[in-house]
């Protein structure tokens, strides 16, 4: 089980990364997350998409790029994706912990 954490983080981060090209604001990420959950995605994947989509779309990145430099913007995106991946793994772990009750 311990060796499976890194692929999970990469998977959740990849799911969050794939939402960047889509302009998911104003509640559209909820529809995407619910459709993914209907198709069998985990709750953590839906959470990571819902967290990352509104804060990594192109307009937010463009506005944060102007006052900051490339390194700061890249650090912002990487930290956001990484934290969304970790939170997705944590939510799935909690869900598995309490699923036996």
C-alpha positions in Angstrom: 0.0 0.0 0.0 2.8 2.4 0.7 4.3 2.0 -2.8 1.0 2.9 -4.3 0.9 6.5 -2.9 3.3 8.0 -5.5 1.3 6.7 -8.5 -1.8 8.1 -6.9 -0.3 11.5 -6.4 0.9 11.5 -10.0 -2.6 10.4 -11.2 -4.4 13.1 -9.2 -1.9 15.7 -10.3 -2.4 14.6 -13.9 -6.1 14.9 -13.6 -5.7 18.4 -12.2 -3.2 19.2 -14.9 -5.6 18.2 -17.6 -8.2 20.8 -16.4 -6.0 23.7 -17.2 -6.8 24.1 -20.9 -10.5 24.1 -20.1 -12.0 27.3 -19.0 -13.8 25.7 -16.0 -15.2 28.6 -14.0 -18.6 29.4 -12.7 -19.4 25.9 -11.6 -18.5 24.0 -14.7 -15.9 22.0 -12.8 -18.7 20.6 -10.7 -20.4 19.1 -13.8 -17.1 17.6 -14.9 -16.4 16.2 -11.5 -19.8 14.7 -11.2 -19.6 13.2 -14.7 -16.3 11.6 -13.8 -17.7 10.2 -10.6 -20.6 8.7 -12.5 -18.1 7.0 -14.8 -16.2 5.6 -11.9 -13.6 8.1 -10.8 -12.8 8.4 -7.1 -13.9 11.2 -4.8 -10.3 12.4 -4.5 -10.0 12.8 -8.3 -13.2 14.9 -8.3 -11.9 17.0 -5.4 -8.6 17.7 -7.1 -10.3 18.8 -10.3 -12.7 21.0 -8.4 -9.8 22.6 -6.5 -7.5 23.2 -9.4 -9.7 24.1 -12.2 -10.8 27.6 -11.1 -7.3 28.7 -10.0 -5.2 27.4 -12.9 -7.2 28.6 -15.9 -5.4 30.8 -18.4 -6.8 34.1 -17.3 -5.6 33.6 -13.7 -2.2 32.4 -14.8 -1.9 35.4 -17.2 -2.8 37.9 -14.4 -0.3 36.3 -12.0 2.4 36.2 -14.7 2.4 40.0 -15.2 3.6 41.1 -11.8 5.6 37.9 -11.2 8.3 36.2 -13.3 8.2 32.9 -15.0 9.7 31.0 -12.0 7.1 32.3 -9.6 4.3 31.4 -12.0 5.7 28.0 -12.5 6.1 27.5 -8.8 2.5 28.6 -8.3 1.2 26.0 -10.8 3.4 23.2 -9.6 2.5 23.8 -5.9 -1.2 24.0 -6.8 -1.1 20.7 -8.7 0.9 19.0 -6.1 -1.3 20.0 -3.2 -4.4 19.0 -5.1 -2.9 15.6 -5.7 -2.0 15.2 -2.0 -5.5 16.3 -1.0 -7.0 13.9 -3.5 -4.9 11.0 -2.0 -5.9 12.1 1.5 -9.6 12.1 0.7 -9.4 8.7 -0.9 -7.5 7.3 2.1 -10.1 8.7 4.5 -12.8 7.3 2.4 -11.2 3.8 2.4 -10.6 4.1 6.1 -14.2 4.6 6.9 -15.7 2.4 4.1 -15.4 -0.6 6.3 -17.5 0.9 9.1 
